[in-house]
Amino acid sequence: MFLFGMSTMTGGLEKLSSGRLEGIMERLTSNLFMSVLVGALVTGLLHSSAATTIMCVGFVNSGIMKLEQTVGIIMGANIGTTITAQILRLSEVSSSNPILFLLNPDNFGPILVLVGIFFYMFISGGKKKNVGQFLLGLGLLFIGMSNMKLAVAPLQDVPEFQQLFVSFSNPVLGIVVGALVTALLQSSTASVGILQALTSTGVITFNVALPIIMGQNIGTCITTVISSIGASRNAKRTAMIHLFFNLLGTTFFLCVIYGAQAVSGGLPFWTATMDVGNIASIHTFFNIGCTLLLLPFHKLLVKLVVRAIPGDDASEFNVLDERFLSSPSVALERSHDAVIQMGTYALENYRTAVELLEGKYDSKKLERLNETEVALDKMENALDNYLVKLTDRALSPEESAKVSELLHTLSDFERIGDYSVNVAESATALHDKGLVFSPIAQKELKALTDSVDEAIEKALNCYRERSYQLALQVEPLEEVVDLMREDLRTRHIERLKSGSCTIELGTQFLELLINLERISDHCSNIAISILHQTAPKGDLVRTDTHAYTHELHHGHDPEFEQMFADCKAKYYDPLMAEDPPIGKE
């Protein structure tokens, strides 16, 4: 129950943060002391130094943070992880005062569970469900702690149990046991909580508790080290900073304290019996002491891990790092970045295809276009798999909606890339056969390709910035592209009938019209998705996108009509201002 409560509480806090904690970590790490503060804050809220350090590994692996920026965060994370033990020491509070009486977790734990269940099950909307999850987890944490203390208390009368803990006064054995238990639980916070519960047996003394707590700090590094497997060199070095920091701090204080014990002939508190509060204090002071000791040598620590893992970090940064899956808000932000990269590739390929079409044919450009298309396809597959894995996590309704939006948008950008390849294939066919469109056909295609280019750029920008105003400007362009496609198709068919255009040229021209119009359709899909997410409450687009587009196209929106008229005057009207001359293409 204790472990489940901790997991539930941490999950609720992560959802409440909605990526804000991770954003703070990204922005406020240029100053070393600020990094320590941020690391302590984030870990104190998440109740897991491993979670904070794993995020650092992911950020370094993705190129978002530099190795040097993570040192302070990792040091601060070791301080922040002690907050749970300090909260659990409230179980020592006992008083006839009603307020102090309620502060005892044994008393308010069940109340928190009831309040959490009420919020989680019966109140919907906003962050209330996540608040309920946090309160439920916190209540279960306290109830689990209370139950552990009751369960282990009878062990104080078992001689074998007492003898077992006497053997842990051997510092090496104590460190090994603390590290192994923490590695199995993958949480130093949880293992310290269990040690606090064991104080009810009366056999936990200072000389027993200290090496176990030191070992717990080392054992918590196993989660980070495992997470760095398969990552870039600098990401592995980030995990090693966590390990070396705890190893060096443990070694130093082990030598100092046991040296003082040997020289003094016996420290007065050496065999003193520990309680819940004492364990919390040792845990906190030890981690603060390690930070104060090693903070001035942070650059040497970086050099040490670079020497331990030599070589240049030449591997590509992986934006879709699977370490982020444990924090869905971060995974969604990274996925959003990857989709924007797909959109950038799609726009780049479209412009290259248009250059090939406009007589600037270059085999090297075509080769680069094909390479980018391969990258687009790989990114689509990687994103699909990544988002499917993310759906296996416990997502909030907002996060689930974001996953759906990402899946639809990445498909739209990938399809834009495919149609751009089709345009390039038409350009290649014309080049290989030595065919050239007539001046009027070239002018028509120029107007159409320019309007589609603007539509792609606006769609990409509105998605990048999640801009309602930019998204509004895409649909009028799409409407003009549709209008141009129909009229240009009719004009070209007339040229075919009159014999002023060859069948081969006519086929390529009509194929280009189809591909360009479909690109604009996908731009419209992206913009409508942003409008659906960002429009004011009560707007039709938030409830029924099909009805919204139907109203737009039937003259029920003056703002849309004005933007449509502007786009039409820019691209369509100049083409239709005069009858096209009939000439051989």
Disulfide bonds with the S-S distance in Angstrom:
none
